C-alpha cells in the first residue's frame, strides 16, 4: 500500500467588485484565483466579521453578502477554501451608518 498526498495553492484575492458596500445585505464578488474548480464551501471575512453568506461561483469568483455590523474604510478581507486562506489588505470599504433625520414623537 502506498500513500498519496495532494497539495494545492492557497486562494489569492485580487479584488472585490464593487469595492464599496453600501448597506448590510449588499452583495460583492471576490475575484481571485485558486478558489476551487468546484464548490468547497468557501467562506469570506470582511474586516473581523464573517460574511452573512459566501457562495462559490467559479475558480476565480465567490459571491458574498455583507453581514450587519460591518463598518469602516479599506478593510482587510480573507477568503478561506478548505483551510487555506487568501487575504487582501485594504481591499473593501463599507459605508458607516448615518442619521438622515430625527422625528419628535409626542
C-alpha positions as CSV (number, residue, x, y, z in Angstrom):
1,X,0.0,0.0,0.0
2,X,1.2,3.5,-0.8
3,X,0.4,6.9,0.5
4,X,-0.6,9.7,-1.9
5,X,-0.6,13.3,-0.9
6,X,-2.4,16.1,-2.7
7,X,-1.5,19.7,-2.5
8,X,-2.9,22.9,-4.0
9,X,-2.1,26.6,-3.9
10,X,-4.0,28.9,-1.5
11,X,-6.6,31.2,-2.8
12,X,-5.4,34.6,-4.0
13,X,-7.7,37.6,-3.7
14,X,-7.2,40.1,-6.5
15,X,-10.1,42.5,-5.9
16,X,-13.7,42.9,-4.7
17,X,-16.3,44.0,-7.1
18,X,-17.7,46.6,-6.2
19,X,-15.0,47.8,-3.7
20,X,-17.6,49.7,-1.6
21,X,-20.7,48.1,0.1
22,X,-23.5,50.5,1.0
23,X,-25.7,48.6,3.4
24,X,-25.9,45.3,5.2
25,X,-27.1,42.6,2.8
26,X,-25.2,44.1,-0.1
27,X,-23.6,41.6,-2.4
28,X,-20.0,41.8,-3.6
29,X,-17.9,39.4,-5.7
30,X,-14.5,38.3,-4.6
31,X,-12.3,38.0,-7.7
32,X,-9.2,35.9,-7.5
33,X,-7.5,32.6,-8.4
34,X,-7.4,29.2,-6.8
35,X,-10.8,29.4,-5.3
36,X,-11.6,25.9,-6.4
37,X,-12.7,24.0,-9.5
38,X,-15.9,23.1,-7.6
39,X,-17.6,24.3,-4.5
40,X,-15.6,23.5,-1.4
41,X,-17.8,25.7,0.8
42,X,-15.6,28.9,0.6
43,X,-16.0,31.4,3.4
44,X,-15.2,35.1,3.5
45,X,-14.4,37.7,6.2
46,X,-14.7,41.4,5.8
47,X,-12.6,43.1,8.4
48,X,-13.2,40.9,11.5
49,X,-16.8,39.9,10.5
50,X,-17.8,36.8,8.7
51,X,-19.9,37.4,5.5
52,X,-23.5,36.5,6.0
53,X,-23.2,34.2,3.0
54,X,-20.5,33.1,0.7
55,X,-21.3,31.2,-2.5
56,X,-18.9,29.6,-4.9
57,X,-19.3,30.8,-8.5
58,X,-16.1,29.6,-10.2
59,X,-12.4,29.0,-9.7
60,X,-12.0,32.8,-9.8
61,X,-15.1,34.0,-8.0
62,X,-17.1,33.9,-4.8
63,X,-20.3,35.9,-4.2
64,X,-20.6,37.3,-0.7
65,X,-23.3,39.0,1.3
66,X,-22.3,41.6,3.8
67,X,-23.3,41.0,7.4
68,X,-24.8,43.6,9.7
69,X,-22.3,45.4,11.9
70,X,-19.5,45.9,9.3
71,X,-18.2,49.5,9.1
72,X,-15.1,51.2,8.1
73,X,-12.9,52.1,5.2
74,X,-10.4,49.9,3.3
75,X,-10.9,46.8,5.4
76,X,-8.8,43.7,5.0
77,X,-10.5,40.6,3.7
78,X,-9.9,36.9,3.8
79,X,-11.3,34.1,1.7
80,X,-10.9,30.5,3.0
81,X,-11.1,27.4,0.9
82,X,-10.5,24.0,2.6
83,X,-8.5,25.6,5.5
84,X,-6.3,27.6,3.0
85,X,-6.5,31.4,3.5
86,X,-6.1,34.1,0.9
87,X,-6.0,37.7,2.2
88,X,-6.2,41.1,0.7
89,X,-5.2,44.3,2.6
90,X,-7.3,47.4,2.4
91,X,-9.5,45.8,-0.3
92,X,-13.0,46.9,0.7
93,X,-14.8,49.8,2.2
94,X,-18.2,49.9,3.8
95,X,-20.4,52.9,4.4
96,X,-20.9,53.7,8.1
97,X,-24.4,54.4,9.2
98,X,-25.6,58.0,9.1
99,X,-28.6,59.8,10.6
100,X,-30.7,61.4,7.9
101,X,-33.5,62.9,10.1
102,X,-34.8,63.0,13.6
103,X,-38.5,63.0,14.3
104,X,-40.1,64.1,17.5
105,X,-42.8,61.9,18.9
106,X,-45.3,63.2,21.5
